[in-house]
Amino acid sequence: MNLGKISKVVLLVLIIGISTAIYFLYPPQPHHITFPGGKQFAFSIVDDTDMATFERVKPLYELLHRYGFRTTKTVWVLESNELTHAPNRGDTLQVDDYRRFIVDIQNKGFEIALHGVRGGSSPRADIVEGLEQFKSVLGQYPSIHVNHSLNRDNVYWGKHRWSVAPLSWLYGSIGKYDFFGEDEGSVYFWGDLIRQHVRYVNQFSYGDINLLAINPSIPYRLPDKPYVHYWFPTADGDNLDRFEYLLRKENLDRLEREGGVCIVYAHMGAGSFTKDRAAILRYESRLKDLASRNGWFVPASEILDYLRRQPGWSPDLSFRETVRLELLFLWGLALRTALPAPTAHGH
């Protein structure tokens, strides 16, 4: 093949590749949502309980309550194990002060969700016990579950998190860990209990403040993951720097303007939000700005339930939507790994 023919082949491949990328990544048209009470947008937080203690989270939730927010906090029920893995450390419902605090914020309108029954892997018998203790303490089973780190009982985690075969294979080839929550032959199986008790499971997190711009079909079903009723995405507010950057003024202006939905995923008890008084002040500054706007500030499952009742909502993702969600998450993961954490100091 001469040089001219090679150039034409390369050009054709580039054209096909770019056209395919545009087809899958072109943003969908968001649905117009009318929120309750004439509110312009919806906002909540899903607070990951990794490393959370009563002393760290209590002042943060006092501020949320003071400014009129009702958000979602995940918990562990049973004592953590595998404590050499730092994210497994933190208070559980076995700690008296923490349990009373969790019941108190639930009574104030906050939602309590599950982050696995403990920090560390749990066989089915422990999961059953943990779910029953959750119900005994909080009066109901959790509406939301969020997989935790390296727990082998995670449901559809690792390579099973993906629905697009090449991405599942890629992730599986570089991943070091296997997860078995949906494997009926495993001691870690509890997919049927998820199906029985839980409505929503978090799948991916993104850097965009308006989740409807990522995917108008929120929440959604995935036919290859039948144990989960509905999946939902979150916006990346992992630590205080990312939280502050995500909720900077220009982003909140856009969320209002677009009538969007933002469910922030944050590790509020891991240390960065309360490491000194300045951290709390930066956090409070973002809450004050949010509270001054015409937002609907309710728990995540309340937002998701409401979205399911909207005209035109469809639970089943198209193949194109599925590919787009997974590619955007993969791209965001690559950028997050390669680039330093953003900051919003001065905003």
C-alpha positions as a Markdown table, in Angstrom:
| # | Residue | x | y | z |
|---|---|---|---|---|
| 1 | Met | 0.0 | 0.0 | 0.0 |
| 2 | Asn | 1.5 | 3.3 | -1.0 |
| 3 | Leu | 1.7 | 6.4 | 1.2 |
| 4 | Gly | -1.3 | 8.1 | -0.4 |
| 5 | Lys | -3.6 | 5.1 | 0.3 |
| 6 | Ile | -2.3 | 4.8 | 3.9 |
| 7 | Ser | -3.0 | 8.5 | 4.5 |
| 8 | Lys | -6.6 | 8.0 | 3.2 |
| 9 | Val | -7.1 | 5.0 | 5.5 |
| 10 | Val | -5.8 | 7.0 | 8.5 |
| 11 | Leu | -8.1 | 9.9 | 7.6 |
| 12 | Leu | -11.1 | 7.6 | 7.2 |
| 13 | Val | -10.4 | 6.0 | 10.6 |
| 14 | Leu | -10.1 | 9.5 | 12.2 |
| 15 | Ile | -13.4 | 10.6 | 10.6 |
| 16 | Ile | -15.1 | 7.5 | 11.8 |
| 17 | Gly | -13.6 | 7.8 | 15.3 |
| 18 | Ile | -14.6 | 11.5 | 15.7 |
| 19 | Ser | -18.1 | 10.9 | 14.3 |
| 20 | Thr | -18.6 | 8.0 | 16.7 |
| 21 | Ala | -17.4 | 10.1 | 19.7 |
| 22 | Ile | -19.7 | 13.0 | 18.7 |
| 23 | Tyr | -22.6 | 10.6 | 18.4 |
| 24 | Phe | -22.1 | 9.1 | 21.8 |
| 25 | Leu | -20.9 | 12.2 | 23.7 |
| 26 | Tyr | -23.2 | 14.9 | 22.3 |
| 27 | Pro | -25.2 | 16.2 | 25.2 |
| 28 | Pro | -28.9 | 15.2 | 25.4 |
| 29 | Gln | -31.6 | 17.7 | 25.8 |
| 30 | Pro | -32.6 | 18.0 | 29.5 |
| 31 | His | -36.2 | 17.7 | 30.5 |
| 32 | His | -37.8 | 20.8 | 31.9 |
| 33 | Ile | -38.7 | 20.1 | 35.5 |
| 34 | Thr | -41.2 | 22.1 | 37.6 |
| 35 | Phe | -40.1 | 21.7 | 41.2 |
| 36 | Pro | -42.5 | 21.9 | 44.2 |
| 37 | Gly | -43.3 | 25.3 | 45.6 |
| 38 | Gly | -42.0 | 27.1 | 42.6 |
| 39 | Lys | -38.4 | 26.2 | 43.4 |
| 40 | Gln | -35.9 | 26.8 | 40.6 |
| 41 | Phe | -33.6 | 23.8 | 41.1 |
| 42 | Ala | -33.1 | 20.7 | 43.4 |
| 43 | Phe | -30.1 | 20.1 | 45.6 |
| 44 | Ser | -29.0 | 17.5 | 48.1 |
| 45 | Ile | -25.9 | 15.8 | 49.4 |
| 46 | Val | -25.1 | 12.1 | 49.8 |
| 47 | Asp | -22.6 | 12.0 | 52.6 |
| 48 | Asp | -20.2 | 9.0 | 52.5 |
| 49 | Thr | -19.5 | 7.8 | 56.1 |
| 50 | Asp | -15.9 | 6.8 | 55.5 |
| 51 | Met | -13.8 | 7.8 | 58.6 |
| 52 | Ala | -16.8 | 9.8 | 60.0 |
| 53 | Thr | -17.0 | 10.3 | 63.8 |
| 54 | Phe | -19.5 | 12.0 | 66.0 |
| 55 | Glu | -17.1 | 14.8 | 66.8 |
| 56 | Arg | -16.4 | 15.5 | 63.1 |
| 57 | Val | -19.9 | 15.4 | 61.6 |
| 58 | Lys | -22.0 | 17.0 | 64.4 |
| 59 | Pro | -21.0 | 20.6 | 63.7 |
| 60 | Leu | -21.5 | 20.1 | 59.9 |
| 61 | Tyr | -25.0 | 18.8 | 60.3 |
| 62 | Glu | -25.8 | 21.6 | 62.8 |
| 63 | Leu | -25.0 | 24.0 | 60.0 |
| 64 | Leu | -27.0 | 22.1 | 57.4 |
| 65 | His | -30.0 | 22.2 | 59.7 |
| 66 | Arg | -29.5 | 25.9 | 60.5 |
| 67 | Tyr | -29.6 | 26.8 | 56.8 |
| 68 | Gly | -32.6 | 24.7 | 56.0 |
| 69 | Phe | -31.1 | 21.8 | 54.3 |
| 70 | Arg | -32.3 | 18.2 | 54.5 |
| 71 | Thr | -29.8 | 15.9 | 53.0 |
| 72 | Thr | -28.8 | 12.2 | 53.0 |
| 73 | Lys | -26.2 | 10.6 | 55.3 |
| 74 | Thr | -24.9 | 7.1 | 54.8 |
| 75 | Val | -24.0 | 5.0 | 57.9 |
| 76 | Trp | -22.5 | 1.7 | 58.9 |
| 77 | Val | -24.5 | -0.4 | 61.3 |
| 78 | Leu | -22.0 | -3.0 | 62.5 |
| 79 | Glu | -18.5 | -2.5 | 63.9 |
| 80 | Ser | -15.9 | -2.0 | 61.2 |
| 81 | Asn | -13.3 | -4.7 | 60.4 |
| 82 | Glu | -10.3 | -4.9 | 58.1 |
| 83 | Leu | -9.1 | -1.7 | 59.9 |
| 84 | Thr | -5.7 | -1.6 | 58.1 |
| 85 | His | -7.7 | -0.1 | 55.2 |
| 86 | Ala | -8.1 | 3.5 | 56.4 |
| 87 | Pro | -11.5 | 4.2 | 54.8 |
| 88 | Asn | -13.0 | 1.4 | 56.9 |
| 89 | Arg | -12.5 | 3.4 | 60.1 |
| 90 | Gly | -15.2 | 5.5 | 61.6 |
| 91 | Asp | -18.2 | 5.4 | 64.0 |
| 92 | Thr | -21.1 | 3.0 | 63.5 |
| 93 | Leu | -24.5 | 2.6 | 65.0 |
| 94 | Gln | -22.9 | 0.5 | 67.7 |
| 95 | Val | -21.5 | 3.8 | 69.2 |
| 96 | Asp | -24.0 | 5.3 | 71.6 |
| 97 | Asp | -23.4 | 9.0 | 71.0 |
| 98 | Tyr | -23.2 | 8.5 | 67.2 |
| 99 | Arg | -26.4 | 6.4 | 67.1 |
| 100 | Arg | -28.3 | 9.0 | 69.1 |
| 101 | Phe | -27.0 | 11.7 | 66.7 |
| 102 | Ile | -28.1 | 9.7 | 63.7 |
| 103 | Val | -31.6 | 9.2 | 65.1 |
| 104 | Asp | -31.7 | 12.9 | 66.0 |
| 105 | Ile | -30.9 | 14.2 | 62.5 |
| 106 | Gln | -33.4 | 11.7 | 61.0 |
| 107 | Asn | -36.0 | 13.2 | 63.3 |
| 108 | Lys | -35.1 | 16.6 | 61.9 |
| 109 | Gly | -35.8 | 15.4 | 58.3 |
| 110 | Phe | -32.4 | 14.1 | 57.2 |
| 111 | Glu | -32.4 | 10.8 | 55.3 |
| 112 | Ile | -30.2 | 7.9 | 56.6 |
| 113 | Ala | -28.8 | 5.6 | 53.9 |
| 114 | Leu | -26.6 | 2.5 | 53.9 |
| 115 | His | -22.9 | 2.3 | 53.0 |
| 116 | Gly | -22.8 | -1.4 | 53.4 |
| 117 | Val | -23.5 | -2.8 | 56.8 |
| 118 | Arg | -19.9 | -2.1 | 57.9 |
| 119 | Gly | -16.6 | -0.7 | 56.8 |
| 120 | Gly | -15.1 | -4.0 | 55.6 |
| 121 | Ser | -16.5 | -7.1 | 53.9 |
| 122 | Ser | -19.5 | -8.9 | 55.4 |
| 123 | Pro | -20.9 | -12.4 | 54.6 |
| 124 | Arg | -24.7 | -12.7 | 54.0 |
| 125 | Ala | -25.5 | -13.5 | 57.7 |
| 126 | Asp | -23.9 | -10.3 | 58.9 |
| 127 | Ile | -25.7 | -8.3 | 56.2 |
| 128 | Val | -29.1 | -9.7 | 57.2 |
| 129 | Glu | -28.3 | -8.8 | 60.8 |
| 130 | Gly | -27.1 | -5.3 | 59.8 |
| 131 | Leu | -30.3 | -4.6 | 57.8 |
| 132 | Glu | -32.5 | -5.7 | 60.6 |
| 133 | Gln | -30.5 | -3.5 | 63.1 |
| 134 | Phe | -30.8 | -0.6 | 60.7 |
| 135 | Lys | -34.6 | -1.0 | 60.7 |
| 136 | Ser | -34.8 | -1.5 | 64.4 |
| 137 | Val | -32.9 | 1.8 | 65.1 |
| 138 | Leu | -34.3 | 3.9 | 62.3 |
| 139 | Gly | -37.8 | 2.4 | 61.8 |
| 140 | Gln | -37.4 | 1.4 | 58.2 |
| 141 | Tyr | -35.0 | -0.2 | 55.7 |
| 142 | Pro | -32.7 | 2.2 | 53.8 |
| 143 | Ser | -34.0 | 3.7 | 50.5 |
| 144 | Ile | -30.5 | 4.3 | 49.3 |
| 145 | His | -27.4 | 2.1 | 49.3 |
| 146 | Val | -23.9 | 3.2 | 48.3 |
| 147 | Asn | -21.1 | 0.7 | 47.7 |
| 148 | His | -18.1 | 1.1 | 49.9 |
| 149 | Ser | -14.4 | 1.0 | 48.8 |
| 150 | Leu | -13.1 | -2.6 | 48.8 |
| 151 | Asn | -16.0 | -4.4 | 50.4 |
| 152 | Arg | -16.3 | -7.8 | 48.7 |
| 153 | Asp | -20.0 | -7.6 | 49.3 |
| 154 | Asn | -20.4 | -4.6 | 47.0 |
| 155 | Val | -23.1 | -5.1 | 44.4 |
| 156 | Tyr | -22.1 | -4.6 | 40.7 |
| 157 | Trp | -18.7 | -3.1 | 41.6 |
| 158 | Gly | -15.3 | -3.3 | 40.0 |
| 159 | Lys | -15.6 | -4.7 | 36.4 |
| 160 | His | -19.3 | -5.4 | 37.1 |
| 161 | Arg | -19.9 | -1.7 | 37.5 |
| 162 | Trp | -19.8 | -1.3 | 33.7 |
| 163 | Ser | -22.4 | -2.3 | 31.2 |
| 164 | Val | -20.3 | -1.6 | 28.0 |
| 165 | Ala | -18.3 | -4.8 | 27.5 |
| 166 | Pro | -15.0 | -3.2 | 26.3 |
| 167 | Leu | -15.0 | -0.9 | 29.4 |
| 168 | Ser | -15.8 | -3.7 | 31.7 |
| 169 | Trp | -12.9 | -5.7 | 30.2 |
| 170 | Leu | -10.5 | -2.8 | 30.5 |
| 171 | Tyr | -11.4 | -2.1 | 34.1 |
| 172 | Gly | -11.2 | -5.8 | 34.9 |
| 173 | Ser | -7.8 | -6.1 | 33.4 |
| 174 | Ile | -6.3 | -3.4 | 35.6 |
| 175 | Gly | -8.4 | -3.9 | 38.7 |
| 176 | Lys | -6.9 | -5.8 | 41.7 |
| 177 | Tyr | -10.1 | -6.7 | 43.5 |
| 178 | Asp | -13.2 | -8.8 | 42.9 |
| 179 | Phe | -16.7 | -8.1 | 44.3 |
| 180 | Phe | -19.5 | -10.6 | 44.8 |
| 181 | Gly | -22.7 | -8.9 | 46.1 |
| 182 | Glu | -24.7 | -10.0 | 43.1 |
| 183 | Asp | -23.1 | -13.5 | 42.8 |
| 184 | Glu | -25.7 | -16.0 | 44.0 |
| 185 | Gly | -23.0 | -18.6 | 44.6 |
| 186 | Ser | -20.9 | -16.4 | 47.0 |
| 187 | Val | -21.0 | -16.0 | 50.7 |
| 188 | Tyr | -21.2 | -12.3 | 50.1 |
| 189 | Phe | -24.4 | -12.5 | 48.0 |
| 190 | Trp | -27.2 | -10.1 | 49.0 |
| 191 | Gly | -28.5 | -8.9 | 45.7 |
| 192 | Asp | -32.0 | -10.2 | 46.5 |
| 193 | Leu | -32.0 | -8.2 | 49.7 |
| 194 | Ile | -31.1 | -5.1 | 47.8 |
| 195 | Arg | -34.0 | -5.8 | 45.4 |
| 196 | Gln | -36.3 | -6.4 | 48.3 |
| 197 | His | -35.5 | -3.4 | 50.5 |
| 198 | Val | -33.6 | -0.7 | 48.6 |
| 199 | Arg | -34.9 | 1.6 | 45.8 |
| 200 | Tyr | -31.7 | 3.5 | 44.7 |
| 201 | Val | -28.0 | 2.7 | 44.3 |
| 202 | Asn | -25.4 | 5.3 | 43.4 |
| 203 | Gln | -23.4 | 4.3 | 40.3 |
| 204 | Phe | -21.0 | 7.1 | 39.0 |
| 205 | Ser | -19.9 | 10.6 | 40.1 |
| 206 | Tyr | -19.2 | 13.5 | 37.7 |
| 207 | Gly | -17.7 | 16.9 | 37.8 |
| 208 | Asp | -20.8 | 18.7 | 36.4 |
| 209 | Ile | -23.1 | 20.5 | 38.9 |
| 210 | Asn | -26.2 | 19.8 | 36.9 |
| 211 | Leu | -26.8 | 16.1 | 36.7 |
| 212 | Leu | -29.7 | 16.5 | 34.2 |
| 213 | Ala | -27.0 | 17.8 | 31.7 |
| 214 | Ile | -25.2 | 14.5 | 32.2 |
| 215 | Asn | -28.3 | 12.4 | 31.8 |
| 216 | Pro | -31.9 | 13.5 | 31.7 |
| 217 | Ser | -33.0 | 10.0 | 32.6 |
| 218 | Ile | -32.5 | 10.1 | 36.3 |
| 219 | Pro | -33.0 | 7.7 | 38.0 |
| 220 | Tyr | -32.5 | 4.8 | 35.5 |
| 221 | Arg | -32.5 | 1.0 | 35.2 |
| 222 | Leu | -29.8 | -1.2 | 33.7 |
| 223 | Pro | -31.1 | -4.5 | 32.3 |
| 224 | Asp | -27.8 | -6.3 | 33.0 |
| 225 | Lys | -28.0 | -5.4 | 36.7 |
| 226 | Pro | -31.4 | -6.8 | 37.7 |
| 227 | Tyr | -30.9 | -6.7 | 41.5 |
| 228 | Val | -31.0 | -2.9 | 41.6 |
| 229 | His | -34.3 | -1.2 | 40.9 |
| 230 | Tyr | -32.8 | 2.2 | 40.0 |
| 231 | Trp | -29.4 | 3.8 | 39.7 |
| 232 | Phe | -28.5 | 7.5 | 40.1 |
| 233 | Pro | -25.5 | 9.6 | 39.4 |
| 234 | Thr | -23.9 | 12.2 | 41.8 |
| 235 | Ala | -21.7 | 15.3 | 41.5 |
| 236 | Asp | -18.2 | 15.2 | 42.8 |
| 237 | Gly | -17.7 | 17.1 | 46.0 |
| 238 | Asp | -15.5 | 14.4 | 47.5 |
| 239 | Asn | -13.4 | 16.6 | 49.8 |
| 240 | Leu | -13.7 | 20.3 | 50.9 |
| 241 | Asp | -11.7 | 21.7 | 48.0 |
| 242 | Arg | -13.9 | 19.8 | 45.4 |
| 243 | Phe | -17.1 | 20.6 | 47.3 |
| 244 | Glu | -16.2 | 24.3 | 47.4 |
| 245 | Tyr | -15.2 | 24.3 | 43.7 |
| 246 | Leu | -18.3 | 22.5 | 42.6 |
| 247 | Leu | -20.5 | 24.9 | 44.5 |
| 248 | Arg | -18.7 | 28.1 | 43.5 |
| 249 | Lys | -20.9 | 31.1 | 42.6 |
| 250 | Glu | -20.8 | 30.7 | 38.8 |
| 251 | Asn | -21.8 | 27.0 | 39.0 |
| 252 | Leu | -24.7 | 27.8 | 41.3 |
| 253 | Asp | -25.8 | 30.6 | 39.0 |
| 254 | Arg | -25.8 | 28.0 | 36.2 |
| 255 | Leu | -27.7 | 25.4 | 38.3 |
| 256 | Glu | -30.4 | 28.1 | 38.9 |
| 257 | Arg | -30.5 | 29.2 | 35.3 |
| 258 | Glu | -30.8 | 25.7 | 33.9 |
| 259 | Gly | -33.4 | 24.5 | 36.5 |
| 260 | Gly | -31.1 | 21.6 | 37.3 |
| 261 | Val | -30.6 | 18.8 | 39.8 |
| 262 | Cys | -27.5 | 18.5 | 41.9 |
| 263 | Ile | -26.9 | 15.6 | 44.3 |
| 264 | Val | -23.4 | 16.1 | 45.7 |
| 265 | Tyr | -21.3 | 13.1 | 46.8 |
| 266 | Ala | -19.0 | 14.1 | 49.7 |
| 267 | His | -16.9 | 12.6 | 52.4 |
| 268 | Met | -17.9 | 15.1 | 55.0 |
| 269 | Gly | -16.6 | 13.2 | 58.0 |
| 270 | Ala | -13.2 | 12.2 | 56.6 |
| 271 | Gly | -11.4 | 15.2 | 58.0 |
| 272 | Ser | -11.1 | 18.0 | 55.3 |
| 273 | Phe | -14.4 | 19.7 | 56.2 |
| 274 | Thr | -13.5 | 20.0 | 59.9 |
| 275 | Lys | -9.7 | 19.9 | 60.2 |
| 276 | Asp | -9.7 | 23.5 | 61.5 |
| 277 | Arg | -12.1 | 26.4 | 61.9 |
| 278 | Ala | -11.2 | 27.8 | 58.5 |
| 279 | Ala | -12.5 | 24.6 | 56.9 |
| 280 | Ile | -15.8 | 25.0 | 58.6 |
| 281 | Leu | -16.0 | 28.7 | 57.5 |
| 282 | Arg | -15.4 | 27.7 | 53.9 |
| 283 | Tyr | -18.0 | 25.1 | 54.1 |
| 284 | Glu | -20.5 | 27.5 | 55.7 |
| 285 | Ser | -19.8 | 30.1 | 53.0 |
| 286 | Arg | -21.1 | 27.7 | 50.3 |
| 287 | Leu | -24.1 | 26.8 | 52.4 |
| 288 | Lys | -25.0 | 30.4 | 52.9 |
| 289 | Asp | -24.8 | 31.1 | 49.2 |
| 290 | Leu | -27.0 | 28.0 | 48.4 |
| 291 | Ala | -29.5 | 28.9 | 51.1 |
| 292 | Ser | -30.0 | 32.4 | 49.7 |
| 293 | Arg | -31.2 | 30.9 | 46.4 |
| 294 | Asn | -34.6 | 29.5 | 45.5 |
| 295 | Gly | -33.7 | 25.8 | 45.7 |
| 296 | Trp | -35.5 | 22.7 | 46.8 |
| 297 | Phe | -33.3 | 21.3 | 49.6 |
| 298 | Val | -34.5 | 17.8 | 50.3 |
| 299 | Pro | -33.0 | 14.3 | 50.7 |
| 300 | Ala | -31.7 | 12.5 | 47.7 |
| 301 | Ser | -34.4 | 9.8 | 47.5 |
| 302 | Glu | -37.1 | 12.5 | 47.7 |
| 303 | Ile | -35.6 | 14.1 | 44.6 |
| 304 | Leu | -35.3 | 10.8 | 42.8 |
| 305 | Asp | -38.9 | 9.8 | 43.7 |
| 306 | Tyr | -40.1 | 13.1 | 42.3 |
| 307 | Leu | -38.1 | 12.8 | 39.1 |
| 308 | Arg | -39.7 | 9.4 | 38.4 |
| 309 | Arg | -43.2 | 11.0 | 38.5 |
| 310 | Gln | -42.3 | 13.6 | 35.8 |
| 311 | Pro | -44.0 | 13.5 | 32.4 |
| 312 | Gly | -41.7 | 12.0 | 29.8 |
| 313 | Trp | -39.4 | 10.2 | 32.3 |
| 314 | Ser | -38.3 | 6.8 | 31.1 |
| 315 | Pro | -36.4 | 4.4 | 33.4 |
| 316 | Asp | -34.6 | 2.5 | 30.6 |
| 317 | Leu | -31.4 | 3.9 | 29.2 |
| 318 | Ser | -30.7 | 3.6 | 25.5 |
| 319 | Phe | -27.4 | 2.0 | 24.5 |
| 320 | Arg | -26.2 | 5.5 | 23.5 |
| 321 | Glu | -27.0 | 6.9 | 26.9 |
| 322 | Thr | -25.3 | 4.0 | 28.6 |
| 323 | Val | -22.1 | 4.4 | 26.6 |
| 324 | Arg | -22.1 | 8.2 | 27.2 |
| 325 | Leu | -22.5 | 7.8 | 31.0 |
| 326 | Glu | -19.6 | 5.3 | 31.2 |
| 327 | Leu | -17.3 | 7.2 | 28.8 |
| 328 | Leu | -17.8 | 10.5 | 30.7 |
| 329 | Phe | -17.1 | 8.8 | 34.0 |
| 330 | Leu | -14.0 | 7.2 | 32.6 |
| 331 | Trp | -12.8 | 10.5 | 31.2 |
| 332 | Gly | -13.5 | 12.3 | 34.5 |
| 333 | Leu | -11.7 | 9.5 | 36.4 |
| 334 | Ala | -8.6 | 10.0 | 34.1 |
| 335 | Leu | -8.6 | 13.8 | 34.6 |
| 336 | Arg | -9.1 | 13.4 | 38.4 |
| 337 | Thr | -6.1 | 11.1 | 38.5 |
| 338 | Ala | -3.9 | 13.2 | 36.3 |
| 339 | Leu | -4.7 | 16.7 | 37.5 |
| 340 | Pro | -4.5 | 18.3 | 41.0 |
| 341 | Ala | -7.7 | 18.9 | 42.9 |
| 342 | Pro | -9.4 | 22.2 | 41.9 |
| 343 | Thr | -9.7 | 25.0 | 44.4 |
| 344 | Ala | -12.2 | 27.8 | 44.7 |
| 345 | His | -10.6 | 30.0 | 47.2 |
| 346 | Gly | -11.9 | 33.5 | 47.0 |
| 347 | His | -15.2 | 32.5 | 45.5 |
